[in-house]
Amino acid sequence: MSISSINADAFVSEALHNAQGWGIKDKNGFPTSTNASGETAMPFWSSEKRALSVIQSVQSYRGFKPVPIALSEFVNQWLPGLTRDEVYCGLNWSGKGATGYDLPSAEVLDRLTANDGKI
């Protein structure tokens, strides 16, 4: 199992456990990035600590602040909108290059709802 896959699995289990995820935002909004395959991805983390770590280690994210997102809001509003816009979810990106696992938003929704029918 790759580190990236472990990050994605950690995102699902931690987000379900904490009933929230985290984004980062600056005065211009939430960032997106184009991955190596050419897909647009928006990063999300399963804890404030993980989001802060990327803010501190990635120069282009230094002006961002972590923003909590309730899991119900993430599942019912964010993921359907990202799916419609064909934006992938970057899950628990880490390190100086802010690398991690990018999944189609619909797949993230499937993973979250498959693991907890209460959402």
BATORMAR-154965 format. One line per 10 residues: number of its first residue (from 1); their letters; for each residue x, z, y of N, C-alpha, C. Coordinates in steps of 0.05 Angstrom, whole numbers, plus 5000, padded with zeros to 4 digits. Layout:
<rs>
NUM	A	X:Z:Y:X:Z:Y:X:Z:Y  ...
</rs>
This chain:
<rs>
1	MSISSINADA	5017:5000:4976:5000:5000:5000:5018:5000:5025  5013:4982:5044:5029:4980:5068:5023:5003:5087  5042:5008:5106:5037:5027:5127:5013:5019:5143  5009:4994:5148:4986:4985:5164:4960:4991:5150  4959:4986:5124:4935:4992:5109:4930:5022:5109  4951:5038:5107:4948:5067:5108:4937:5075:5135  4946:5063:5157:4936:5069:5184:4906:5063:5186  4897:5040:5174:4869:5033:5174:4853:5053:5158  4862:5061:5135:4848:5081:5118:4847:5108:5133  4869:5115:5146:4870:5140:5162:4850:5139:5184
11	FVSEALHNAQ	4847:5116:5197:4828:5113:5219:4800:5119:5209  4792:5107:5187:4765:5110:5176:4761:5140:5168  4779:5151:5153:4774:5179:5144:4774:5199:5167  4793:5196:5186:4794:5214:5209:4771:5210:5228  4763:5186:5233:4741:5181:5252:4715:5192:5240  4711:5189:5214:4688:5201:5201:4689:5231:5202  4712:5242:5197:4714:5272:5197:4709:5283:5225  4720:5270:5245:4718:5280:5273:4693:5270:5288  4679:5251:5276:4655:5239:5287:4662:5225:5314  4687:5216:5317:4694:5201:5340:4720:5185:5336
21	GWGIKDKNGF	4724:5166:5353:4748:5151:5354:4758:5152:5383  4780:5139:5388:4792:5140:5414:4801:5112:5423  4795:5105:5448:4806:5081:5460:4825:5090:5482  4836:5070:5496:4852:5076:5520:4842:5058:5542  4843:5069:5567:4831:5054:5589:4848:5059:5614  4849:5039:5631:4861:5042:5658:4840:5032:5678  4848:5028:5703:4829:5020:5723:4817:4992:5718  4830:4976:5701:4819:4950:5694:4803:4950:5668  4801:4973:5655:4785:4974:5631:4801:4979:5606  4790:4971:5583:4802:4974:5557:4820:4950:5551
31	PTSTNASGET	4844:4953:5541:4862:4931:5536:4855:4915:5511  4863:4890:5511:4863:4874:5486:4891:4861:5484  4897:4852:5461:4922:4839:5456:4917:4816:5436  4935:4796:5436:4933:4775:5417:4954:4781:5395  4945:4782:5370:4963:4788:5348:4978:4763:5339  4996:4766:5320:5013:4744:5310:4996:4721:5298  4972:4727:5289:4955:4706:5278:4938:4692:5299  4940:4701:5324:4925:4689:5346:4898:4701:5351  4891:4723:5336:4865:4736:5341:4868:4756:5364  4847:4759:5379:4846:4780:5399:4838:4806:5386
41	AMPFWSSEKR	4853:4827:5393:4847:4854:5381:4845:4874:5403  4828:4894:5400:4826:4917:5418:4834:4941:5402  4853:4957:5412:4863:4979:5397:4845:5004:5398  4843:5018:5376:4829:5043:5373:4845:5062:5356  4842:5088:5361:4856:5108:5346:4837:5129:5336  4845:5143:5315:4828:5163:5303:4833:5191:5315  4852:5193:5333:4856:5219:5345:4868:5215:5373  4864:5235:5390:4875:5234:5417:4906:5234:5415  4917:5250:5396:4946:5251:5393:4958:5224:5387  4945:5209:5369:4955:5182:5363:4953:5163:5388
51	ALSVIQSVQS	4932:5165:5403:4929:5148:5427:4950:5156:5447  4954:5182:5451:4975:5191:5471:5003:5182:5462  5008:5182:5437:5034:5174:5427:5040:5145:5435  5021:5127:5432:5025:5099:5440:5027:5096:5470  5011:5111:5485:5013:5110:5514:5041:5118:5523  5053:5138:5510:5079:5148:5517:5102:5130:5508  5098:5115:5486:5120:5099:5475:5119:5070:5482  5097:5060:5493:5094:5032:5499:5092:5029:5530  5112:5016:5541:5114:5013:5570:5089:5002:5583  5077:4981:5571:5054:4968:5583:5029:4985:5582
61	YRGFKPVPIA	5029:5007:5566:5006:5025:5565:5010:5051:5581  5031:5053:5595:5038:5078:5609:5017:5088:5629  5002:5070:5642:4982:5078:5661:4955:5083:5649  4952:5082:5623:4927:5085:5609:4921:5115:5603  4896:5121:5599:4887:5148:5592:4870:5146:5566  4873:5165:5548:4856:5165:5524:4827:5171:5531  4809:5157:5517:4780:5160:5522:4767:5164:5495  4753:5187:5491:4739:5192:5466:4714:5174:5465  4708:5164:5440:4684:5148:5436:4670:5161:5412  4645:5170:5417:4630:5182:5395:4626:5161:5373
71	LSEFVNQWLP	4628:5171:5348:4626:5152:5326:4600:5137:5326  4578:5150:5332:4552:5136:5333:4553:5114:5353  4565:5118:5377:4567:5098:5397:4585:5075:5388  4607:5082:5375:4626:5062:5365:4612:5044:5344  4597:5056:5326:4584:5041:5304:4560:5025:5315  4545:5037:5333:4520:5024:5342:4523:5005:5366  4544:5009:5382:4547:4993:5406:4573:4977:5406  4595:4991:5403:4622:4978:5405:4626:4957:5383  4623:4965:5358:4629:4946:5336:4611:4921:5336  4584:4924:5340:4568:4899:5342:4577:4881:5365
81	GLTRDEVYCG	4584:4893:5388:4592:4876:5411:4619:4862:5405  4638:4877:5393:4664:4865:5386:4660:4843:5365  4642:4848:5346:4637:4827:5326:4626:4802:5339  4607:4806:5357:4594:4783:5371:4616:4768:5386  4634:4782:5399:4655:4770:5415:4679:4761:5399  4678:4765:5372:4700:4758:5354:4726:4771:5361  4724:4797:5369:4748:4813:5375:4753:4831:5351  4778:4831:5342:4786:4848:5320:4790:4877:5330  4790:4896:5312:4797:4924:5318:4826:4929:5309  4843:4937:5327:4870:4946:5321:4868:4975:5314
91	LNWSGKGATG	4874:4983:5290:4869:5011:5281:4895:5027:5280  4896:5048:5295:4918:5067:5295:4945:5054:5300  4946:5035:5319:4971:5023:5326:4991:5045:5333  5016:5040:5326:5037:5061:5332:5064:5048:5337  5083:5064:5346:5110:5055:5352:5113:5041:5378  5138:5034:5384:5145:5022:5410:5132:4994:5413  5125:4981:5391:5113:4955:5392:5083:4956:5390  5072:4980:5388:5043:4984:5385:5032:4966:5363  5044:4969:5339:5036:4953:5316:5019:4969:5297  5003:4955:5282:4985:4968:5264:4969:4947:5249
101	YDLPSAEVLD	4945:4955:5241:4928:4939:5224:4904:4929:5240  4901:4902:5241:4878:4890:5255:4858:4881:5235  4833:4890:5238:4811:4882:5220:4789:4870:5236  4774:4851:5224:4750:4842:5238:4732:4866:5243  4719:4866:5266:4702:4889:5273:4680:4893:5253  4669:4872:5242:4648:4875:5222:4658:4890:5197  4683:4885:5190:4695:4899:5167:4699:4929:5173  4707:4935:5198:4709:4964:5205:4682:4977:5204  4661:4963:5213:4634:4974:5211:4626:4978:5182  4632:4959:5165:4626:4962:5136:4641:4986:5124
111	RLTANDGKI	4666:4989:5131:4682:5012:5120:4671:5039:5130  4663:5040:5155:4653:5066:5165:4625:5072:5154  4608:5053:5152:4581:5058:5142:4581:5061:5112  4599:5049:5097:4601:5052:5068:4610:5081:5061  4625:5093:5079:4637:5119:5074:4619:5142:5083  4598:5136:5098:4581:5157:5109:4555:5146:5117  4534:5150:5101:4508:5140:5107:4494:5153:5129  4506:5174:5141:4492:5190:5162:4496:5178:5190  4512:5158:5193:4518:5147:5220:4494:5132:5231
</rs>
